[in-house]
Amino acid sequence: MTINAIVKKMKEVPVERLEELYQIVNSLTPTAAKNETVRKKILSFGGTFSDMSNADYSDYINHTQKTRAKLFDRTTNL
């Protein structure tokens, strides 16, 4: 089977099923599938902090930065 034969067959897919076809083709591409999964996970956090006041959010950011500095500012002997 050649790429031309596959493309020719894909052109016969009804317009309303193109999204489904795209999902199938995309799932066969390992890198693209992983990237899409990661993208969906990241986007699921959208608006997480929207109900916080600016002061609370600022406190959260400051605390997070201090914690990260403590955790990741270490010297290690390998």
PQR file with spaces between the fields and no chain letter, atoms N, CA, C, O and H, PARSE charges and radii, in Angstrom:
ATOM       1  N    MET     1       0.844   -1.171    0.000 -0.4000 1.5000
ATOM       2  CA   MET     1       0.000    0.000    0.000 -0.0000 2.0000
ATOM       3  C    MET     1       0.896    1.244    0.000  0.5500 1.7000
ATOM       4  O    MET     1       1.903    1.299    0.706 -0.5500 1.4000
ATOM       5  N    THR     2       0.520    2.210   -0.782 -0.4000 1.5000
ATOM       6  CA   THR     2       1.297    3.447   -0.889 -0.0000 2.0000
ATOM       7  C    THR     2       0.564    4.589   -0.186  0.5500 1.7000
ATOM       8  O    THR     2      -0.624    4.493    0.119 -0.5500 1.4000
ATOM       9  H    THR     2      -0.298    2.165   -1.355  0.4000 1.0000
ATOM      10  N    ILE     3       1.299    5.664    0.059 -0.4000 1.5000
ATOM      11  CA   ILE     3       0.703    6.838    0.693 -0.0000 2.0000
ATOM      12  C    ILE     3      -0.402    7.427   -0.181  0.5500 1.7000
ATOM      13  O    ILE     3      -1.404    7.934    0.322 -0.5500 1.4000
ATOM      14  H    ILE     3       2.265    5.742   -0.189  0.4000 1.0000
ATOM      15  N    ASN     4      -0.203    7.351   -1.501 -0.4000 1.5000
ATOM      16  CA   ASN     4      -1.220    7.866   -2.427 -0.0000 2.0000
ATOM      17  C    ASN     4      -2.520    7.087   -2.317  0.5500 1.7000
ATOM      18  O    ASN     4      -3.600    7.674   -2.375 -0.5500 1.4000
ATOM      19  H    ASN     4       0.611    6.938   -1.910  0.4000 1.0000
ATOM      20  N    ALA     5      -2.428    5.779   -2.159 -0.4000 1.5000
ATOM      21  CA   ALA     5      -3.628    4.951   -2.024 -0.0000 2.0000
ATOM      22  C    ALA     5      -4.360    5.287   -0.730  0.5500 1.7000
ATOM      23  O    ALA     5      -5.591    5.311   -0.691 -0.5500 1.4000
ATOM      24  H    ALA     5      -1.551    5.302   -2.112  0.4000 1.0000
ATOM      25  N    ILE     6      -3.599    5.543    0.322 -0.4000 1.5000
ATOM      26  CA   ILE     6      -4.198    5.888    1.608 -0.0000 2.0000
ATOM      27  C    ILE     6      -4.877    7.256    1.523  0.5500 1.7000
ATOM      28  O    ILE     6      -6.006    7.419    1.987 -0.5500 1.4000
ATOM      29  H    ILE     6      -2.600    5.523    0.291  0.4000 1.0000
ATOM      30  N    VAL     7      -4.202    8.224    0.939 -0.4000 1.5000
ATOM      31  CA   VAL     7      -4.771    9.570    0.801 -0.0000 2.0000
ATOM      32  C    VAL     7      -6.022    9.521   -0.064  0.5500 1.7000
ATOM      33  O    VAL     7      -7.012   10.186    0.240 -0.5500 1.4000
ATOM      34  H    VAL     7      -3.285    8.092    0.563  0.4000 1.0000
ATOM      35  N    LYS     8      -5.986    8.752   -1.122 -0.4000 1.5000
ATOM      36  CA   LYS     8      -7.146    8.632   -2.007 -0.0000 2.0000
ATOM      37  C    LYS     8      -8.345    8.090   -1.231  0.5500 1.7000
ATOM      38  O    LYS     8      -9.466    8.575   -1.386 -0.5500 1.4000
ATOM      39  H    LYS     8      -5.182    8.212   -1.369  0.4000 1.0000
ATOM      40  N    LYS     9      -8.102    7.093   -0.406 -0.4000 1.5000
ATOM      41  CA   LYS     9      -9.178    6.506    0.398 -0.0000 2.0000
ATOM      42  C    LYS     9      -9.681    7.497    1.451  0.5500 1.7000
ATOM      43  O    LYS     9     -10.874    7.542    1.751 -0.5500 1.4000
ATOM      44  H    LYS     9      -7.192    6.699   -0.280  0.4000 1.0000
ATOM      45  N    MET    10      -8.759    8.290    2.008 -0.4000 1.5000
ATOM      46  CA   MET    10      -9.132    9.275    3.015 -0.0000 2.0000
ATOM      47  C    MET    10     -10.027   10.367    2.429  0.5500 1.7000
ATOM      48  O    MET    10     -10.875   10.920    3.130 -0.5500 1.4000
ATOM      49  H    MET    10      -7.790    8.254    1.764  0.4000 1.0000
ATOM      50  N    LYS    11      -9.843   10.669    1.168 -0.4000 1.5000
ATOM      51  CA   LYS    11     -10.672   11.688    0.509 -0.0000 2.0000
ATOM      52  C    LYS    11     -12.127   11.252    0.412  0.5500 1.7000
ATOM      53  O    LYS    11     -13.008   12.088    0.212 -0.5500 1.4000
ATOM      54  H    LYS    11      -9.155   10.220    0.599  0.4000 1.0000
ATOM      55  N    GLU    12     -12.390    9.965    0.548 -0.4000 1.5000
ATOM      56  CA   GLU    12     -13.757    9.446    0.470 -0.0000 2.0000
ATOM      57  C    GLU    12     -14.492    9.522    1.809  0.5500 1.7000
ATOM      58  O    GLU    12     -15.695    9.266    1.870 -0.5500 1.4000
ATOM      59  H    GLU    12     -11.675    9.286    0.710  0.4000 1.0000
ATOM      60  N    VAL    13     -13.787    9.868    2.868 -0.4000 1.5000
ATOM      61  CA   VAL    13     -14.400    9.937    4.188 -0.0000 2.0000
ATOM      62  C    VAL    13     -15.349   11.131    4.238  0.5500 1.7000
ATOM      63  O    VAL    13     -14.978   12.232    3.831 -0.5500 1.4000
ATOM      64  H    VAL    13     -12.810   10.076    2.819  0.4000 1.0000
ATOM      65  N    PRO    14     -16.573   10.925    4.735 -0.5600 1.5000
ATOM      66  CA   PRO    14     -17.532   12.035    4.832  0.2800 2.0000
ATOM      67  C    PRO    14     -17.005   13.150    5.745  0.5500 1.7000
ATOM      68  O    PRO    14     -16.291   12.885    6.711 -0.5500 1.4000
ATOM      69  N    VAL    15     -17.359   14.372    5.432 -0.4000 1.5000
ATOM      70  CA   VAL    15     -16.879   15.545    6.163 -0.0000 2.0000
ATOM      71  C    VAL    15     -17.168   15.426    7.662  0.5500 1.7000
ATOM      72  O    VAL    15     -16.329   15.786    8.488 -0.5500 1.4000
ATOM      73  H    VAL    15     -17.940   14.587    4.647  0.4000 1.0000
ATOM      74  N    GLU    16     -18.338   14.927    8.007 -0.4000 1.5000
ATOM      75  CA   GLU    16     -18.708   14.840    9.423 -0.0000 2.0000
ATOM      76  C    GLU    16     -17.878   13.814   10.201  0.5500 1.7000
ATOM      77  O    GLU    16     -17.960   13.764   11.429 -0.5500 1.4000
ATOM      78  H    GLU    16     -19.019   14.634    7.337  0.4000 1.0000
ATOM      79  N    ARG    17     -17.093   13.012    9.517 -0.4000 1.5000
ATOM      80  CA   ARG    17     -16.258   12.019   10.200 -0.0000 2.0000
ATOM      81  C    ARG    17     -14.776   12.359   10.133  0.5500 1.7000
ATOM      82  O    ARG    17     -13.942   11.561   10.560 -0.5500 1.4000
ATOM      83  H    ARG    17     -17.026   13.053    8.520  0.4000 1.0000
ATOM      84  N    LEU    18     -14.434   13.537    9.602 -0.4000 1.5000
ATOM      85  CA   LEU    18     -13.027   13.928    9.464 -0.0000 2.0000
ATOM      86  C    LEU    18     -12.334   14.074   10.818  0.5500 1.7000
ATOM      87  O    LEU    18     -11.164   13.717   10.952 -0.5500 1.4000
ATOM      88  H    LEU    18     -15.112   14.185    9.255  0.4000 1.0000
ATOM      89  N    GLU    19     -13.032   14.588   11.806 -0.4000 1.5000
ATOM      90  CA   GLU    19     -12.434   14.722   13.144 -0.0000 2.0000
ATOM      91  C    GLU    19     -12.065   13.346   13.697  0.5500 1.7000
ATOM      92  O    GLU    19     -10.991   13.168   14.272 -0.5500 1.4000
ATOM      93  H    GLU    19     -13.983   14.879   11.697  0.4000 1.0000
ATOM      94  N    GLU    20     -12.941   12.401   13.522 -0.4000 1.5000
ATOM      95  CA   GLU    20     -12.686   11.027   13.969 -0.0000 2.0000
ATOM      96  C    GLU    20     -11.475   10.442   13.234  0.5500 1.7000
ATOM      97  O    GLU    20     -10.623    9.798   13.847 -0.5500 1.4000
ATOM      98  H    GLU    20     -13.813   12.547   13.054  0.4000 1.0000
ATOM      99  N    LEU    21     -11.406   10.665   11.945 -0.4000 1.5000
ATOM     100  CA   LEU    21     -10.275   10.192   11.151 -0.0000 2.0000
ATOM     101  C    LEU    21      -8.980   10.823   11.640  0.5500 1.7000
ATOM     102  O    LEU    21      -7.959   10.150   11.776 -0.5500 1.4000
ATOM     103  H    LEU    21     -12.098   11.188   11.448  0.4000 1.0000
ATOM     104  N    TYR    22      -9.038   12.128   11.901 -0.4000 1.5000
ATOM     105  CA   TYR    22      -7.850   12.828   12.398 -0.0000 2.0000
ATOM     106  C    TYR    22      -7.382   12.230   13.721  0.5500 1.7000
ATOM     107  O    TYR    22      -6.185   12.024   13.923 -0.5500 1.4000
ATOM     108  H    TYR    22      -9.868   12.675   11.790  0.4000 1.0000
ATOM     109  N    GLN    23      -8.321   11.952   14.620 -0.4000 1.5000
ATOM     110  CA   GLN    23      -7.976   11.364   15.918 -0.0000 2.0000
ATOM     111  C    GLN    23      -7.299   10.009   15.742  0.5500 1.7000
ATOM     112  O    GLN    23      -6.336    9.696   16.442 -0.5500 1.4000
ATOM     113  H    GLN    23      -9.293   12.118   14.456  0.4000 1.0000
ATOM     114  N    ILE    24      -7.795    9.218   14.820 -0.4000 1.5000
ATOM     115  CA   ILE    24      -7.216    7.894   14.572 -0.0000 2.0000
ATOM     116  C    ILE    24      -5.796    8.028   14.023  0.5500 1.7000
ATOM     117  O    ILE    24      -4.870    7.375   14.504 -0.5500 1.4000
ATOM     118  H    ILE    24      -8.577    9.473   14.251  0.4000 1.0000
ATOM     119  N    VAL    25      -5.640    8.868   13.025 -0.4000 1.5000
ATOM     120  CA   VAL    25      -4.317    9.061   12.427 -0.0000 2.0000
ATOM     121  C    VAL    25      -3.355    9.626   13.467  0.5500 1.7000
ATOM     122  O    VAL    25      -2.206    9.195   13.561 -0.5500 1.4000
ATOM     123  H    VAL    25      -6.392    9.398   12.634  0.4000 1.0000
ATOM     124  N    ASN    26      -3.830   10.584   14.240 -0.4000 1.5000
ATOM     125  CA   ASN    26      -2.996   11.199   15.266 -0.0000 2.0000
ATOM     126  C    ASN    26      -2.583   10.195   16.333  0.5500 1.7000
ATOM     127  O    ASN    26      -1.465   10.261   16.845 -0.5500 1.4000
ATOM     128  H    ASN    26      -4.764   10.934   14.164  0.4000 1.0000
ATOM     129  N    SER    27      -3.458    9.280   16.669 -0.4000 1.5000
ATOM     130  CA   SER    27      -3.139    8.281   17.694 -0.0000 2.0000
ATOM     131  C    SER    27      -2.054    7.308   17.228  0.5500 1.7000
ATOM     132  O    SER    27      -1.403    6.658   18.046 -0.5500 1.4000
ATOM     133  H    SER    27      -4.366    9.226   16.253  0.4000 1.0000
ATOM     134  N    LEU    28      -1.864    7.213   15.921 -0.4000 1.5000
ATOM     135  CA   LEU    28      -0.835    6.324   15.385 -0.0000 2.0000
ATOM     136  C    LEU    28       0.553    6.952   15.398  0.5500 1.7000
ATOM     137  O    LEU    28       1.552    6.282   15.137 -0.5500 1.4000
ATOM     138  H    LEU    28      -2.393    7.741   15.256  0.4000 1.0000
ATOM     139  N    THR    29       0.604    8.237   15.703 -0.4000 1.5000
ATOM     140  CA   THR    29       1.869    8.959   15.775 -0.0000 2.0000
ATOM     141  C    THR    29       2.244    9.077   17.245  0.5500 1.7000
ATOM     142  O    THR    29       1.644    9.878   17.962 -0.5500 1.4000
ATOM     143  H    THR    29      -0.207    8.782   15.915  0.4000 1.0000
ATOM     144  N    PRO    30       3.217    8.306   17.715 -0.5600 1.5000
ATOM     145  CA   PRO    30       3.528    8.269   19.155  0.2800 2.0000
ATOM     146  C    PRO    30       3.812    9.640   19.763  0.5500 1.7000
ATOM     147  O    PRO    30       3.274    9.957   20.824 -0.5500 1.4000
ATOM     148  N    THR    31       4.628   10.444   19.131 -0.4000 1.5000
ATOM     149  CA   THR    31       4.989   11.742   19.689 -0.0000 2.0000
ATOM     150  C    THR    31       3.784   12.658   19.754  0.5500 1.7000
ATOM     151  O    THR    31       3.565   13.321   20.768 -0.5500 1.4000
ATOM     152  H    THR    31       5.064   10.187   18.269  0.4000 1.0000
ATOM     153  N    ALA    32       3.013   12.705   18.707 -0.4000 1.5000
ATOM     154  CA   ALA    32       1.843   13.577   18.672 -0.0000 2.0000
ATOM     155  C    ALA    32       0.828   13.149   19.722  0.5500 1.7000
ATOM     156  O    ALA    32       0.221   14.001   20.372 -0.5500 1.4000
ATOM     157  H    ALA    32       3.191   12.167   17.884  0.4000 1.0000
ATOM     158  N    ALA    33       0.633   11.862   19.898 -0.4000 1.5000
ATOM     159  CA   ALA    33      -0.327   11.361   20.875 -0.0000 2.0000
ATOM     160  C    ALA    33       0.103   11.734   22.286  0.5500 1.7000
ATOM     161  O    ALA    33      -0.727   12.140   23.099 -0.5500 1.4000
ATOM     162  H    ALA    33       1.126   11.170   19.370  0.4000 1.0000
ATOM     163  N    LYS    34       1.384   11.603   22.581 -0.4000 1.5000
ATOM     164  CA   LYS    34       1.883   11.966   23.908 -0.0000 2.0000
ATOM     165  C    LYS    34       1.730   13.463   24.136  0.5500 1.7000
ATOM     166  O    LYS    34       1.313   13.890   25.213 -0.5500 1.4000
ATOM     167  H    LYS    34       2.058   11.274   21.920  0.4000 1.0000
ATOM     168  N    ASN    35       2.066   14.259   23.129 -0.4000 1.5000
ATOM     169  CA   ASN    35       1.947   15.707   23.259 -0.0000 2.0000
ATOM     170  C    ASN    35       0.503   16.121   23.492  0.5500 1.7000
ATOM     171  O    ASN    35       0.243   17.018   24.293 -0.5500 1.4000
ATOM     172  H    ASN    35       2.404   13.913   22.254  0.4000 1.0000
ATOM     173  N    GLU    36      -0.425   15.495   22.819 -0.4000 1.5000
ATOM     174  CA   GLU    36      -1.843   15.818   22.975 -0.0000 2.0000
ATOM     175  C    GLU    36      -2.321   15.459   24.376  0.5500 1.7000
ATOM     176  O    GLU    36      -3.090   16.207   24.978 -0.5500 1.4000
ATOM     177  H    GLU    36      -0.214   14.765   22.169  0.4000 1.0000
ATOM     178  N    THR    37      -1.879   14.337   24.893 -0.4000 1.5000
ATOM     179  CA   THR    37      -2.252   13.923   26.241 -0.0000 2.0000
ATOM     180  C    THR    37      -1.735   14.917   27.268  0.5500 1.7000
ATOM     181  O    THR    37      -2.459   15.312   28.181 -0.5500 1.4000
ATOM     182  H    THR    37      -1.254   13.729   24.405  0.4000 1.0000
ATOM     183  N    VAL    38      -0.490   15.314   27.117 -0.4000 1.5000
ATOM     184  CA   VAL    38       0.105   16.291   28.030 -0.0000 2.0000
ATOM     185  C    VAL    38      -0.622   17.624   27.923  0.5500 1.7000
ATOM     186  O    VAL    38      -0.904   18.261   28.938 -0.5500 1.4000
ATOM     187  H    VAL    38       0.099   14.993   26.375  0.4000 1.0000
ATOM     188  N    ARG    39      -0.925   18.047   26.707 -0.4000 1.5000
ATOM     189  CA   ARG    39      -1.638   19.309   26.497 -0.0000 2.0000
ATOM     190  C    ARG    39      -2.988   19.295   27.200  0.5500 1.7000
ATOM     191  O    ARG    39      -3.359   20.274   27.848 -0.5500 1.4000
ATOM     192  H    ARG    39      -0.695   17.530   25.882  0.4000 1.0000
ATOM     193  N    LYS    40      -3.723   18.200   27.081 -0.4000 1.5000
ATOM     194  CA   LYS    40      -5.035   18.104   27.724 -0.0000 2.0000
ATOM     195  C    LYS    40      -4.914   18.138   29.244  0.5500 1.7000
ATOM     196  O    LYS    40      -5.737   18.752   29.922 -0.5500 1.4000
ATOM     197  H    LYS    40      -3.422   17.404   26.554  0.4000 1.0000
ATOM     198  N    LYS    41      -3.888   17.480   29.776 -0.4000 1.5000
ATOM     199  CA   LYS    41      -3.687   17.502   31.225 -0.0000 2.0000
ATOM     200  C    LYS    41      -3.371   18.912   31.705  0.5500 1.7000
ATOM     201  O    LYS    41      -3.898   19.353   32.727 -0.5500 1.4000
ATOM     202  H    LYS    41      -3.219   16.982   29.225  0.4000 1.0000
ATOM     203  N    ILE    42      -2.525   19.611   30.985 -0.4000 1.5000
ATOM     204  CA   ILE    42      -2.162   20.979   31.363 -0.0000 2.0000
ATOM     205  C    ILE    42      -3.381   21.886   31.297  0.5500 1.7000
ATOM     206  O    ILE    42      -3.623   22.668   32.216 -0.5500 1.4000
ATOM     207  H    ILE    42      -2.097   19.252   30.155  0.4000 1.0000
ATOM     208  N    LEU    43      -4.146   21.788   30.224 -0.4000 1.5000
ATOM     209  CA   LEU    43      -5.322   22.646   30.056 -0.0000 2.0000
ATOM     210  C    LEU    43      -6.410   22.359   31.092  0.5500 1.7000
ATOM     211  O    LEU    43      -7.239   23.221   31.380 -0.5500 1.4000
ATOM     212  H    LEU    43      -3.950   21.152   29.477  0.4000 1.0000
ATOM     213  N    SER    44      -6.404   21.144   31.651 -0.4000 1.5000
ATOM     214  CA   SER    44      -7.414   20.820   32.653 -0.0000 2.0000
ATOM     215  C    SER    44      -7.246   21.657   33.920  0.5500 1.7000
ATOM     216  O    SER    44      -8.178   21.766   34.717 -0.5500 1.4000
ATOM     217  H    SER    44      -5.729   20.444   31.417  0.4000 1.0000
ATOM     218  N    PHE    45      -6.060   22.250   34.113 -0.4000 1.5000
ATOM     219  CA   PHE    45      -5.825   23.092   35.283 -0.0000 2.0000
ATOM     220  C    PHE    45      -6.209   24.551   35.041  0.5500 1.7000
ATOM     221  O    PHE    45      -6.113   25.371   35.954 -0.5500 1.4000
ATOM     222  H    PHE    45      -5.303   22.162   33.466  0.4000 1.0000
ATOM     223  N    GLY    46      -6.632   24.878   33.848 -0.4000 1.5000
ATOM     224  CA   GLY    46      -6.991   26.252   33.523 -0.0000 2.0000
ATOM     225  C    GLY    46      -8.068   26.790   34.458  0.5500 1.7000
ATOM     226  O    GLY    46      -9.086   26.133   34.672 -0.5500 1.4000
ATOM     227  H    GLY    46      -6.710   24.212   33.106  0.4000 1.0000
ATOM     228  N    GLY    47      -7.853   27.964   35.011 -0.4000 1.5000
ATOM     229  CA   GLY    47      -8.819   28.585   35.908 -0.0000 2.0000
ATOM     230  C    GLY    47      -8.776   28.077   37.331  0.5500 1.7000
ATOM     231  O    GLY    47      -9.621   28.452   38.143 -0.5500 1.4000
ATOM     232  H    GLY    47      -7.026   28.498   34.838  0.4000 1.0000
ATOM     233  N    THR    48      -7.809   27.230   37.653 -0.4000 1.5000
ATOM     234  CA   THR    48      -7.735   26.653   38.992 -0.0000 2.0000
ATOM     235  C    THR    48      -7.667   27.724   40.072  0.5500 1.7000
ATOM     236  O    THR    48      -8.287   27.584   41.126 -0.5500 1.4000
ATOM     237  H    THR    48      -7.123   26.926   36.993  0.4000 1.0000
ATOM     238  N    PHE    49      -6.922   28.786   39.817 -0.4000 1.5000
ATOM     239  CA   PHE    49      -6.735   29.823   40.831 -0.0000 2.0000
ATOM     240  C    PHE    49      -7.664   31.020   40.639  0.5500 1.7000
ATOM     241  O    PHE    49      -7.480   32.044   41.297 -0.5500 1.4000
ATOM     242  H    PHE    49      -6.419   28.900   38.960  0.4000 1.0000
ATOM     243  N    SER    50      -8.628   30.919   39.781 -0.4000 1.5000
ATOM     244  CA   SER    50      -9.483   32.074   39.458 -0.0000 2.0000
ATOM     245  C    SER    50     -10.351   32.521   40.633  0.5500 1.7000
ATOM     246  O    SER    50     -10.774   33.676   40.677 -0.5500 1.4000
ATOM     247  H    SER    50      -8.778   30.087   39.247  0.4000 1.0000
ATOM     248  N    ASP    51     -10.622   31.630   41.580 -0.4000 1.5000
ATOM     249  CA   ASP    51     -11.463   32.018   42.710 -0.0000 2.0000
ATOM     250  C    ASP    51     -10.653   32.572   43.881  0.5500 1.7000
ATOM     251  O    ASP    51     -11.227   32.923   44.912 -0.5500 1.4000
ATOM     252  H    ASP    51     -10.278   30.692   41.544  0.4000 1.0000
ATOM     253  N    MET    52      -9.320   32.657   43.738 -0.4000 1.5000
ATOM     254  CA   MET    52      -8.467   33.208   44.795 -0.0000 2.0000
ATOM     255  C    MET    52      -8.391   34.724   44.669  0.5500 1.7000
ATOM     256  O    MET    52      -8.442   35.283   43.574 -0.5500 1.4000
ATOM     257  H    MET    52      -8.854   32.372   42.900  0.4000 1.0000
ATOM     258  N    SER    53      -8.269   35.368   45.822 -0.4000 1.5000
ATOM     259  CA   SER    53      -8.045   36.818   45.792 -0.0000 2.0000
ATOM     260  C    SER    53      -6.613   37.070   45.338  0.5500 1.7000
ATOM     261  O    SER    53      -5.773   36.172   45.396 -0.5500 1.4000
ATOM     262  H    SER    53      -8.228   34.914   46.712  0.4000 1.0000
ATOM     263  N    ASN    54      -6.337   38.278   44.889 -0.4000 1.5000
ATOM     264  CA   ASN    54      -4.975   38.610   44.454 -0.0000 2.0000
ATOM     265  C    ASN    54      -3.976   38.447   45.586  0.5500 1.7000
ATOM     266  O    ASN    54      -2.852   37.998   45.361 -0.5500 1.4000
ATOM     267  H    ASN    54      -7.020   39.007   44.842  0.4000 1.0000
ATOM     268  N    ALA    55      -4.373   38.807   46.803 -0.4000 1.5000
ATOM     269  CA   ALA    55      -3.470   38.678   47.958 -0.0000 2.0000
ATOM     270  C    ALA    55      -3.164   37.208   48.242  0.5500 1.7000
ATOM     271  O    ALA    55      -2.010   36.847   48.475 -0.5500 1.4000
ATOM     272  H    ALA    55      -5.286   39.171   46.986  0.4000 1.0000
ATOM     273  N    ASP    56      -4.199   36.356   48.225 -0.4000 1.5000
ATOM     274  CA   ASP    56      -3.986   34.923   48.464 -0.0000 2.0000
ATOM     275  C    ASP    56      -3.115   34.311   47.374  0.5500 1.7000
ATOM     276  O    ASP    56      -2.230   33.504   47.657 -0.5500 1.4000
ATOM     277  H    ASP    56      -5.136   36.649   48.036  0.4000 1.0000
ATOM     278  N    TYR    57      -3.368   34.697   46.140 -0.4000 1.5000
ATOM     279  CA   TYR    57      -2.575   34.163   45.033 -0.0000 2.0000
ATOM     280  C    TYR    57      -1.119   34.613   45.157  0.5500 1.7000
ATOM     281  O    TYR    57      -0.205   33.826   44.909 -0.5500 1.4000
ATOM     282  H    TYR    57      -4.087   35.353   45.910  0.4000 1.0000
ATOM     283  N    SER    58      -0.902   35.854   45.535 -0.4000 1.5000
ATOM     284  CA   SER    58       0.452   36.367   45.723 -0.0000 2.0000
ATOM     285  C    SER    58       1.158   35.607   46.841  0.5500 1.7000
ATOM     286  O    SER    58       2.330   35.256   46.706 -0.5500 1.4000
ATOM     287  H    SER    58      -1.644   36.493   45.737  0.4000 1.0000
ATOM     288  N    ASP    59       0.454   35.348   47.949 -0.4000 1.5000
ATOM     289  CA   ASP    59       1.021   34.560   49.041 -0.0000 2.0000
ATOM     290  C    ASP    59       1.380   33.150   48.566  0.5500 1.7000
ATOM     291  O    ASP    59       2.439   32.621   48.905 -0.5500 1.4000
ATOM     292  H    ASP    59      -0.499   35.633   48.059  0.4000 1.0000
ATOM     293  N    TYR    60       0.499   32.559   47.791 -0.4000 1.5000
ATOM     294  CA   TYR    60       0.747   31.213   47.253 -0.0000 2.0000
ATOM     295  C    TYR    60       2.011   31.201   46.388  0.5500 1.7000
ATOM     296  O    TYR    60       2.855   30.315   46.526 -0.5500 1.4000
ATOM     297  H    TYR    60      -0.362   32.988   47.515  0.4000 1.0000
ATOM     298  N    ILE    61       2.136   32.174   45.509 -0.4000 1.5000
ATOM     299  CA   ILE    61       3.308   32.239   44.624 -0.0000 2.0000
ATOM     300  C    ILE    61       4.578   32.419   45.441  0.5500 1.7000
ATOM     301  O    ILE    61       5.575   31.745   45.181 -0.5500 1.4000
ATOM     302  H    ILE    61       1.451   32.894   45.396  0.4000 1.0000
ATOM     303  N    ASN    62       4.564   33.315   46.425 -0.4000 1.5000
ATOM     304  CA   ASN    62       5.743   33.534   47.267 -0.0000 2.0000
ATOM     305  C    ASN    62       6.130   32.269   48.020  0.5500 1.7000
ATOM     306  O    ASN    62       7.306   31.913   48.087 -0.5500 1.4000
ATOM     307  H    ASN    62       3.755   33.863   46.637  0.4000 1.0000
ATOM     308  N    HIS    63       5.147   31.600   48.582 -0.4000 1.5000
ATOM     309  CA   HIS    63       5.413   30.362   49.323 -0.0000 2.0000
ATOM     310  C    HIS    63       5.988   29.298   48.391  0.5500 1.7000
ATOM     311  O    HIS    63       6.940   28.606   48.751 -0.5500 1.4000
ATOM     312  H    HIS    63       4.191   31.889   48.528  0.4000 1.0000
ATOM     313  N    THR    64       5.423   29.167   47.212 -0.4000 1.5000
ATOM     314  CA   THR    64       5.898   28.185   46.235 -0.0000 2.0000
ATOM     315  C    THR    64       7.340   28.468   45.827  0.5500 1.7000
ATOM     316  O    THR    64       8.152   27.547   45.739 -0.5500 1.4000
ATOM     317  H    THR    64       4.650   29.730   46.919  0.4000 1.0000
ATOM     318  N    GLN    65       7.659   29.717   45.583 -0.4000 1.5000
ATOM     319  CA   GLN    65       9.023   30.079   45.192 -0.0000 2.0000
ATOM     320  C    GLN    65      10.021   29.769   46.305  0.5500 1.7000
ATOM     321  O    GLN    65      11.108   29.260   46.033 -0.5500 1.4000
ATOM     322  H    GLN    65       7.000   30.465   45.654  0.4000 1.0000
ATOM     323  N    LYS    66       9.664   30.068   47.554 -0.4000 1.5000
ATOM     324  CA   LYS    66      10.553   29.782   48.685 -0.0000 2.0000
ATOM     325  C    LYS    66      10.752   28.283   48.853  0.5500 1.7000
ATOM     326  O    LYS    66      11.865   27.821   49.101 -0.5500 1.4000
ATOM     327  H    LYS    66       8.781   30.481   47.775  0.4000 1.0000
ATOM     328  N    THR    67       9.666   27.527   48.717 -0.4000 1.5000
ATOM     329  CA   THR    67       9.747   26.074   48.858 -0.0000 2.0000
ATOM     330  C    THR    67      10.623   25.474   47.773  0.5500 1.7000
ATOM     331  O    THR    67      11.454   24.611   48.055 -0.5500 1.4000
ATOM     332  H    THR    67       8.761   27.902   48.515  0.4000 1.0000
ATOM     333  N    ARG    68      10.450   25.915   46.549 -0.4000 1.5000
ATOM     334  CA   ARG    68      11.274   25.414   45.441 -0.0000 2.0000
ATOM     335  C    ARG    68      12.741   25.745   45.659  0.5500 1.7000
ATOM     336  O    ARG    68      13.616   24.922   45.391 -0.5500 1.4000
ATOM     337  H    ARG    68       9.775   26.616   46.320  0.4000 1.0000
ATOM     338  N    ALA    69      13.009   26.954   46.145 -0.4000 1.5000
ATOM     339  CA   ALA    69      14.399   27.353   46.384 -0.0000 2.0000
ATOM     340  C    ALA    69      15.041   26.442   47.421  0.5500 1.7000
ATOM     341  O    ALA    69      16.203   26.061   47.283 -0.5500 1.4000
ATOM     342  H    ALA    69      12.298   27.623   46.362  0.4000 1.0000
ATOM     343  N    LYS    70      14.284   26.093   48.461 -0.4000 1.5000
ATOM     344  CA   LYS    70      14.814   25.196   49.492 -0.0000 2.0000
ATOM     345  C    LYS    70      15.033   23.781   48.950  0.5500 1.7000
ATOM     346  O    LYS    70      16.038   23.136   49.249 -0.5500 1.4000
ATOM     347  H    LYS    70      13.340   26.403   48.572  0.4000 1.0000
ATOM     348  N    LEU    71      14.088   23.320   48.161 -0.4000 1.5000
ATOM     349  CA   LEU    71      14.155   21.947   47.663 -0.0000 2.0000
ATOM     350  C    LEU    71      15.215   21.740   46.584  0.5500 1.7000
ATOM     351  O    LEU    71      15.877   20.703   46.549 -0.5500 1.4000
ATOM     352  H    LEU    71      13.272   23.844   47.918  0.4000 1.0000
ATOM     353  N    PHE    72      15.371   22.721   45.713 -0.4000 1.5000
ATOM     354  CA   PHE    72      16.209   22.506   44.541 -0.0000 2.0000
ATOM     355  C    PHE    72      17.526   23.273   44.561  0.5500 1.7000
ATOM     356  O    PHE    72      18.287   23.221   43.595 -0.5500 1.4000
ATOM     357  H    PHE    72      14.833   23.564   45.742  0.4000 1.0000
ATOM     358  N    ASP    73      17.797   23.969   45.630 -0.4000 1.5000
ATOM     359  CA   ASP    73      19.054   24.693   45.741 -0.0000 2.0000
ATOM     360  C    ASP    73      19.993   23.926   46.670  0.5500 1.7000
ATOM     361  O    ASP    73      20.426   24.438   47.702 -0.5500 1.4000
ATOM     362  H    ASP    73      17.179   24.012   46.415  0.4000 1.0000
ATOM     363  N    ARG    74      20.290   22.718   46.289 -0.4000 1.5000
ATOM     364  CA   ARG    74      21.149   21.862   47.094 -0.0000 2.0000
ATOM     365  C    ARG    74      22.352   21.432   46.263  0.5500 1.7000
ATOM     366  O    ARG    74      22.269   21.285   45.044 -0.5500 1.4000
ATOM     367  H    ARG    74      19.938   22.302   45.451  0.4000 1.0000
ATOM     368  N    THR    75      23.434   21.240   46.932 -0.4000 1.5000
ATOM     369  CA   THR    75      24.589   20.677   46.231 -0.0000 2.0000
ATOM     370  C    THR    75      24.544   19.165   46.436  0.5500 1.7000
ATOM     371  O    THR    75      24.257   18.681   47.531 -0.5500 1.4000
ATOM     372  H    THR    75      23.502   21.359   47.923  0.4000 1.0000
ATOM     373  N    THR    76      24.821   18.457   45.401 -0.4000 1.5000
ATOM     374  CA   THR    76      24.808   16.991   45.475 -0.0000 2.0000
ATOM     375  C    THR    76      26.167   16.466   45.056  0.5500 1.7000
ATOM     376  O    THR    76      26.815   17.005   44.159 -0.5500 1.4000
ATOM     377  H    THR    76      25.054   18.851   44.512  0.4000 1.0000
ATOM     378  N    ASN    77      26.575   15.421   45.714 -0.4000 1.5000
ATOM     379  CA   ASN    77      27.840   14.773   45.373 -0.0000 2.0000
ATOM     380  C    ASN    77      27.517   13.500   44.600  0.5500 1.7000
ATOM     381  O    ASN    77      26.922   12.560   45.127 -0.5500 1.4000
ATOM     382  H    ASN    77      26.049   14.984   46.443  0.4000 1.0000
ATOM     383  N    LEU    78      27.917   13.499   43.373 -0.4000 1.5000
ATOM     384  CA   LEU    78      27.652   12.317   42.543 -0.0000 2.0000
ATOM     385  C    LEU    78      28.876   11.457   42.442  0.5500 1.7000
ATOM     386  O    LEU    78      28.848   10.417   41.783 -0.5500 1.4000
ATOM     387  H    LEU    78      28.401   14.262   42.945  0.4000 1.0000
